[in-house]
Amino acid sequence: MTTVQKAYKPLPMEHYIENYAMMPAVDDHFRYCPGCGLGLAQGAIVRAFDYLKLDPSKIVTVSGSGCYAVMGQYIKAHQFHGPHGAGAAAATGIKLANPELTVICLQGDGDAVSIGAGHFVHGARRNIDITVIVFNNFVFGETGGQGGPTTPYGTKTETTPYGAIENSFDICQLAAGAGATYVARSTVYHAWHLTKCVANAIAHKGFSVVEVMQNCHELWGRRNGMPQASQMLNWYRDSSITMAQAKEMSPEQVRGKFVIGEFVRSDRPEIGEEYAKLIARVQKKG
């Protein structure tokens, strides 16, 4: 299993742009809001591609609906833009059809664990060899900032102006419970840590999930006292703890913190390989 080493030295951004980026036309602009964490996340993803020396012609990104959905257009690779929430299902079909491809499913928190929750958990159950990167900004960003399944309790959104009263999903716990064999969490503030998590997820054989805590200061931060990107980034910095630190703290001390790191790294049969074995067995029998 490939593991990113600390000795890797990031290169100038021009290198990643040349090899892995599809920049907008001169008279166009990025769809991301100024300061949006999606740009930082995309930078980490293309650095992971470079570390693994992936061939762009063998990469497929899959997306559905959300602010993140245009990211595939900015990456030099094949792209499938499908229905809202169906990313893991589409990615499963692509990987089964051509196992040689590196399939990256890009999803927002609402896309993955709200409308797409069924596809997400069954992809994990099957252990299909794809990487799902979930950008968690606490709201449905593309449609105005409504509350969603990851909105923190007590925080304000377009649809919870007096504070959310529902409990939120822990994406990593959900993925682990459904059977994902690699699960990690990072933030867009921790750029190198995020790069390592993404690279390790891609290199892992099986259903891999990386939750990316990604600032949406326009639609969530503004309503919760952090209207500037820098304020949310500093919040991620100050509120993040490692798994080792969390183990030394009480549940009360951990509450409200972002525990970052690798939660699951295990091996079990991958459905694509099992499917190939089944075909060979049936053909031989026939």
N, C-alpha and C positions, 0 to 999 in steps of 0.2 A: 504494500500500500504506500503510495506517495505521501510524504509529509513535507510541508513547506519548512525550510530551514531558515534560521535567522540570518545566515550568511548572504542570503539573496539581497542584492542591492537594487532598489528601484531605479529605473532609468528616467531620463527626461520625458515629459509628457508627449513631446513630438514623436517619440518612438512608438508609443501606444496608439497615438492618432494614426500614424502611418500604417500600422499593422492590423489594428483592430477597430478603428473608429470610422463611422460614416458621418462626416460633419454636414450640418445643414448648408444649403446654398448661401452664397454671400448675401443675397437680399432676403434671406429667411432668418429665423432665429429658433433657439431651443424652446421647446414647449414648457419646460420646467420654469416655475416661478423663480425670480432672483433669490439665490441663497438656498433653494430647495435641496434637501438631502439626497435626492435622487441622483444629482450630478456627482456627489461624493461616492455614492454607492456604485455608480457606473464606472467610476475611476478604479475602484477596488476590483470590480469584476474583470475589467480588461487587463489589469495587472496580474490577476490570477490566471487568465488565459496565457499571458506571456510567460509566467513562471512555468506553466505546464507545457509550453511550446505547442499549443494547440493550433491546428490548421483551420483557419476561418472557414474554408470550404467544407469542413466536416462538423461544423457547429450549427445547431438549429436552436433559435430562441423561440419560445412559445409564450404568448400573452393573451390576455382577455380584455377587460375593461377597467380603466383607472388611469390616474395621472402617469403611472409608470409605463403604461402600455406602449408608448412611443419609443421606449428605450431600445427595443429591437431594431428600430429604424436607424438608430445611431450607432449600432454595432455592425461591423463588417462580418456578416454571417448570414445564413439563411434565416428567414423569419416566418412564423405562422401566427397570424392574429385571428383568434377565434372568438367564440361566444363568451359572454361574461361568466366567469367561474369554471369554465371547462378546460382550463389550462392543463391540469394533471391528466385528464382523460385524453386530450389531443396529444400530449407529450408521450403518453403510454403507447398510443397507436403508432406514432412516428418511430419510437425506439424499437417496438416489436417488428415493424416493417423493415427497418435498417439498423441492426444492432451496432454497426460500426460508427454511427453518429454520436456526437456528444450533444445531449439534449438538455437544454437549460430552460426551466419553466419559471418565468418572471411573473410574480403575482403580488397584488396588494393584499393587505390584511382582510379587507372585505371580500375581495375576489376569491381568496383562498379558503377562508374559514367561515364565510357567511353563505353566499349563494353557491360557492364551490366546495363547501365542506365535505359533501358526499364524495366527490371525485378525489379530494385531497386525502381523506382517510383511507379510501380503498386503494389508492396508489401506494400508500404506505403499507397497507396490509399485504398487497401483492409483492412488495419489495422490487418494483420495477427500477431499473438502473437509470434514473434521471435525477437531476438536481433541481429542487424547488427553492427559489430565493423569494422570501416573503418580505415585502417592504411594509413595515408596520408604522403608520403615522397616526393611529388611534381614531381615524375618521374615514368616511367616504369622501375623499378629496375632490374627485372629478365632478361630483354632483352638488357641491356646496358645503361640505363639512358636516354631514349628518352623523349622529352617533352610530357606532357599529359594534361588532363582537369583541373588539379589543379596547374600546373606550374605557379608560381607567375610572373606577368608581368615584363619584363626586365631581368629576370634571365637566366642563361646559362644552356643548357642541350646538350646532344649528337646531337639533331636535331635542336637546337636553339643556335648555337655557338656565335651568335651576340646579343642574348637576345630575349626572347619570346615577341611576339607582340600581342598575343591573350589574351583576358580577361579570367580569370580562374573562375571555379565554386566555390561557397561557398557551401560546402557539407551540412552544417546545414540548410542553407536557402532552399536548394533544397529539403531536407527531410521534412522540415516543410511545404513548399508549396505543396508537394505531399500528405500530410496528416498524416505523422508520429505523433504518440501521445506522444512520448518521444524523445527528441533530446538534446544531450549534446556534448560539446567539451572539451578535456583536452590535455595535452602533456605528453610525457614520462619523462620529468623532474619532473612534479608534480605527483609523484607516488601515494601518498595517495588520492589525489583529483581524479586521474584516477580510482583508485580502487572503490571509492564511486560512480562515474558515471556509471561504469560497473555494479556494484551491483544493483543500482537503476534501470538501464535499464532492467536487467534480471527480477527484481521483478515486473516491470510494466507490466500490462496486455494490450498488443497491440504491434504495430510495433515500436520498439525502435532502435535509432541510436546513436552510440557514435563515434564521429570523434576523432581519436588519431593522434596528430601531432608527427610524428616519424622520427627521424633523419636517413638520408642516407648520411653520410658524404663522402662515397666513390664515389658515382655517382652524387650527387647534391652539397653537401658541398664543395667537392674538386674543382668544377668548379666555385664556388661562394664565395671563400675566407675563407671557413671553412672546411679544410681537416681533422680535428680531431673531434672525437665524443664529447669531452668535449667542444669544441667551439660551436657546434650546441646546446648542452644542455644548455650552458650558454646563448645562443641566445634566446632559448625558455623561460628561466627564466626572462631575461631582457625585452623581447618583449611581454610577456603575461600580460593581464589585466583582471580583473573580470568584470562581466556585470555591477555591481554597479559603478565601476570606469569608464566604457565606457559611462554610462549615464551622467556623469559629464564632459565629454570631447566633444570637437567639432568633426565633421566628419573628419576634417583634422588631428586632433591629434590621432584619432583612426586608421586612415589609416596606414597600415604596422604593426599593432599590432595583436596579437592572443587574441581574446576575448574568455575566457574560462568560463564554467559554464553550467547550464541547461537552454536551450532556450524554450523548450516546455515540458509541463507535463499536459496532458489533458486526458479525458475519452470520448470514443465514442464506438459504437458497434464493437466487434471483430469478424472477418469473420468466424473463427472456430466455435464460439458459434452460430452465425447466421446460419451457414451451418447445425449444429446439429438441430436447431429449424426447419429449412426448411424440413429436412429429417423426423422429427417426425410429422410435420404437413401433409406432403404428405402421409406418411404411415397411419396416422389416417384417412385421407380422403379416401384413397384407401380401 
